[in-house]
Amino acid sequence: MLTLSATVLLAVTGCGGTDSADGATPANGNPPAAAAGSYSAKDVCAYLKGEIPALREVGSPVGRHANLAGKLATFFESHGKPENGAVLDAATKAECPVVRTEVLTLIDVDSFSAF
């Protein structure tokens, strides 16, 4: 679980990316990710709400955690990454507290900071 959390932390904080400083397309051929923090809370809440049915189908909290980790990393690559889990917590608490609580319960963590 520690390795998975570290992977998610890297995805959420934007560490280890391959974006070039000049905005050119990276060697992997994908366009650069959106700037850190440019996602909207409304978008992430809609995304999380849409993931709830799939998360419910996964048999364990660890499996749900892994499932969401990969999908959130992809979401944030195209929508911009929050600075850290605390920023994501604040945004989802303000925009969609019920969705946030359900997702965190499904993945068995207290906050996105712990995710």
HUNORFEN-V682216 format. One record per backbone hydrogen bond with DSSP energy under -0.5 kcal/mol. NH is the residue of the N-H (numbers start at 1). CO is the residue of the C=O. If there is no record, write none. Layout:
# HUNORFEN-V682216
((NH	CO) (NH	CO))
This chain:
# HUNORFEN-V682216
((5	1) (6	2) (7	3) (8	4) (9	5) (10	6) (11	7) (12	8) (13	9) (14	10) (15	10) (17	14) (20	24) (23	20) (26	30) (29	26) (34	77) (37	81) (38	35) (44	40) (45	41) (46	42) (47	43) (48	44) (49	45) (50	46) (51	47) (52	48) (52	49) (55	51) (56	52) (57	53) (58	54) (58	55) (64	60) (65	61) (66	62) (67	63) (68	64) (69	65) (70	66) (71	67) (72	68) (73	69) (74	70) (75	71) (76	72) (77	73) (78	74) (78	75) (79	75) (80	76) (88	84) (89	85) (90	86) (91	87) (92	88) (93	89) (94	90) (95	91) (96	92) (97	93) (100	96) (101	97) (102	98) (103	99) (104	100) (105	101) (106	102) (107	103) (108	104) (108	105) (109	104) (114	111) (115	111))
